[in-house]
């Protein structure tokens, strides 16, 4: 395992101090402004809009603000290069304000927006990770990357890029507070995956892609997707490791849209896991070695879980029409709330995936909803009371 290599970014860190905006009343519950169970548009009425990755909350850590992307370019195909703007608003959907213009992104996952702290946002646009304050002022120099992790931890973000020295996909961590970048691991760190699963048709190691980097809840571990096979048979694998490079676990072919359940287990949808359970796309939980622990919810696709893990949200499997978002109580296979959120063309062919996520307090779900052919907007719903059994 390689030692960390640190690179000091030389632009001074100028964190944003007092942002003059409408005062937010932290004592008032913004959810009281909305009817439980009724979907509410977050973004502008006349433009497409989007949030971020699945299970990545668009809320600031203190829950007082929401970030979203206003898309200015009409979308004709899934891989169109789009322009837009990064916006934030208060949690009660007042005081909308633009933060920065966006130049070149695709609709799938938007610009992977994520809050570093209550005054700082990271996003991925035109091949670079940018970090700005709420006035749009750059906090560290833009970082070239192939992908950005799902969410920060302790003012640090994960990303992958191809090393100029080795040509391997490499995992890096940037500490936004001081601008330092540390190299954590590269594709060669995981070469044992080939022997572990006796794979014969794997790509050469310089072509192994490392994406979907996710911190464990306590920040001590990293989960990732590694694409090791060619073409349509890439059969992406899930690998976890300690952030310091030890305790590597080769989970095997990944569950669909995985995330950490806690610091010792993984959740996702079971479409291919060899756990002696039917691969019926139910939301399940496993050990880091793919041993079944429990079923969390019914079948779905992009998985989101409340921070308490008492609620699960997910939507229909690929290709289904109509697309339905469902919210489950943990352990239940029948939803207690649902919404028809899209058609197969807009969601699957055009790449406007539903990508649900929960609010910080677990009282809302954020998601993408069709409002017309090829039209998808950022929505939210205050979760209704769970029916008694």
N, C-alpha and C positions, 0 to 999 in steps of 0.2 A: 504494500500500500504506500502510495506516495505521501510525503509530508506535505502539510499545507504550504502553499506558496502565496504570499501576500503581495498585493499590488496596491499601492496608495494612489487614489485618485487625487489629482492635484488641484481641482477646483475647490475653493473653500465652501464649506457647508453653511448655507445661510438659511436657517429655518425661519419660516414665516411666524411672525409674532402676533400682532393684534389685527385680525381680519375684520374689517368693518362690515357688518352685515346685520340683518334683522336678528334681534335677540331671540334666543331659543329658551323656552321655559322648560328646564330639565325636570321640573316636578309634575308637569302635566303629561299624561299618557296620550301620545298622538293617535293611538289606535281608537280612541273614543270618538274621533272625527269620522270614522268609517263604519259602515254596516257590516258586521261579521258575515263572511261567506259571499259577499258581493265583490267581484273583480273590479279593480280600479286602475285606470291608466296612470303611469308615472311620467312618461315622456310626453313630448308635444303631440298634439292631435293630428297634425298634417304631415308628419315625417315618421319613417321607420325609426325604431330605437332598440337598444339592446343593453344587457348588463355585462356578464362576464362568464367564466367557467361555471359548470354545475357545482353546487355545494360551496360556492364562494359568495359570501354575503356582500351585497352592494352597499351595506350600511357601514358608516364609520364605527370604530370600536365602541364608542359610547352610545351608539344607536340614534344619534340626533340628526344625521344627514344621510342622504342616499346619492350614490353616483350612478350615472348612466351615460350612454353614448347616443347622441342625436345623429342620425345618418342622413347626409345631404344628397348622396348620389342614388339615383334610382337603381335598384338591383335587378339585373336581367338573368344572371347566372350565379351559381354558387361561388365561383372563384373570382368574381369581379373584384377589382381593386376599388375600394370605396373611400370617400372622404367624409369627414364629419366633425363633430365637436364633442368634447368631454364636458359634461354638465354635472352640477350637484344641486340638490334642493334639501329643504328641511324634511324631517320625517313625516310631517303633516302635509307634505307636498306643496308648501309655500316657498317663496323666495328662491326660485330657480335662477341659476346664474352659470354662465359659461366659464370654464376654467382654461381650456386650451383647444386650439384647432388640431385636427387629426388629418394626416396626409394620405396614408396608403395602408389599408387594412381590409380584411375579409370578414364577412358577416359571422362566420362560425367562431363563437367565443368573443366576438367583438375585438376590443383591444386588451382583453384579459385584465380589466381594471381591478385594482386591489388597494385597500387602505393600509398604509404603513403605520400611521397613527392618526389622530383626529384632525391633523392639519396637513397631512402629506399623502399623496396618491402615486402609485406606480402603475404604468401601463406599457403595452407592447405595440409599437406602431412602426411600420416600414422597416422591420428588421432590427429595431433598436428598443431597448428598455429605457423609458424615461421616468424620472421621478420629479414631481412638481409639488409646490404648495398650493394653497387654495386661491392664490392670485396667478397661478400658472408659471411661477418662477422656478427655474430648474434648480434642483437641490444637489445633484451630483451629475457629472458628465454622462451623456447617453451611452449605454452599453450595448454593443452589438451582440446579438444572441440568435439562436435557433428557436428557443422557446423559453417562456417564463414559468416559474412554479405557480401553484394554485393560490397561495396566500402567504403573506409574511408571517414571521414569528419574531417577536422581540426586536422590531425594527430591522430585520434582516429579510432578504429575499433570495430565493433560489432561481438559478437559470442554467440552461445548457447551451454550449457553443462548441464549435469544432476547433480544436487546438491547432494553432499554426505550427507548433513543434512536432506533434505526433499524428495529426490528422484524425485523431479519435474524438468522438463526441465526449464532452467533458462537463462535469457538474461543478458549478461555481456557486458561492454564496457571497452576496454583497451586504455589508453592514452599512446601512444608510446613514447612521449617526456619525460615522467617521470616514466614510468613503472607501474603506478597505475591501478588496475582493480576495477571497480565499478559494483555492482549488481544492475540491473535496475528493473527487474520484474521476476516472474515465472508463471508457468501454473495456479496457484491458483488466480492470478491477474485477469484472464479472465474467471472465473467460471460463470459469468453472461451470457456468450454466450449460455449456455444450455437453460436458461429461455427465452432468447431473441428470439430464433428460435424454441423453443419447441421440441428439439431433444430428442428422447427416446433411440436410440441405440448408445449412445456415449461410448467411452472407459473410464476406470477409469482415474482420472486426472494424475496419475503418468505416464500414457502412452501417454499423449497429447504431440505431437512433435511440437516444435517451430523452424521454419527454414525460409530461405529467408528473413533475416532481412535487411531492407533498410532505410537509413537515408532520410528524406525529403531534398530538395535542400538547405535549410538554417540550417539543422542539428537539428532542434528543435523537430522533430517528428520521429517516427519509424513505418514503415509498416512491417507486418510479415504474414507468413502463419502458421496456426495452424491446425494440423491434429487431429480431435477429434472423428472420427468414425472408426470402426474396418474394417480391411481387405480391400477388393475392394470398400467398401462403405465409405471410409475415408472422401470423400467429403470435401476437405480442405477449410477452411474459411480464409478470409482476415480480419485482425484486425489492426487498427492504434491507436497510443497513443502518448501523449507528452513524451518527453524523461524523464521528471521528474515524470512520472507516471500518470498524469491526462488526462482528455479529451479522454477517450477510446471510439472508434467507432467500433461497430460490423457491418462490411460491409455485411457479409453473405458469401455464397459460392463464392470463389475468381474468378476473371477473369483470363484467361490463361496468364501466364507470365506477371504479373502486375509490375508496377513501379510508382513512383510519377511523375505526370505531372508538378505540381507546389506544393507549400506548403499546398494547400487546396484541391487538387483533385488527383485522381488516374487514370492511363491509363492501358489498357490491351486488350486482345482479348475476345470478348463477346461470350462465349460458353455456359453460364448457368446463366446469370444475369437476375434477375426479374425486368426489367426496362421498360417493355412494348415495347421493341424492339425485333426484330427477333434475335434469338441466332445463327447468321450466321457466327460467328467468325471474324467479322469486328473489327478493332482497334477502341476503343471508350474511352471516358473520362467520369468519374462520380465524384460526390461529395463523401465525406468520408462515406456517408450513402447510397450509391449505387443509387443515383438519376442521371439519364442520363443528360449529358451536351452537348456533341457533338460527331460526328463520325470523327475520325482522318484519317482513311485509310481503304483500302479494307481488305478482310479476310487474316488471317495469323496465326502465332503460337508464335515463340519467338520474342518479340517486342523490337525494339531499336528506340530511338528518338534522334535527334540532340539536342544539348544544347539549341538552339533557339526554338526547337519544330516545326520547319518549315519542317522537313523531317522525315519520318518514314521508317524503314526497317523491313522486316519480311519474313518468308518463309512458305512453304506449311504446311498444317495441318498433324497431325500424320497419318502415313500409306500411304500417297500419294507417287506415283512414276510416273515420276521423281520428285525430290524435287527441287523447284524453289525459289530462293531468289529474292525479289522485293523491289524496293525503290519507295516510294510515296511522292508526295508533300502533305503537310498537307491539309486534307479536301477532297482529291481526292481518289476515290476508284479504279482508274486504275493506274497501275505503269507507270513510265517513263523510268525505267531501270530494267532489270532482268538478272539472270544468272542461268543456270542449274547447280546445285551444288551437286547433289548426287542421289544415288539409295536408295530404301527403306531398303535394307538389311544393308548397311553401315551406313546410317543415323539413322534409327529407331531401327532396331534389335540390332545393335552394339553400339548404344548410341552416335554416333558422330554427335551430334546436331549442327545445323548451328550457333546458338548463335551469331547473328549479334551485332555489336556495332559501334558507330561513333567515329571519331577522335575528339580531343578537339576543333578543329576549324570547325567541321561539314562538311569538304570537302572530307572525306573518309568514307568508311564502311569497317570494318574488319569482317571476317567470316571464317567458316570452309567449305572446298570444297573437294569433292571426286576427286581423281586422278587415281583411279583404284579400283577393288573390295577390300573391307576392308582397303582401304587406304584413309586417310583424312588428309589434311594439312591446315595450317594457311595461309589465303589469305587476300588480301585487294584490294580495287578498289578506284581510284580517281573518285568522282562522276561527271558524265558528265553534261553539261549545261542542265537545265530544258527547254524542248521545250516551246515556247510561245504558248499561247492559241489562 
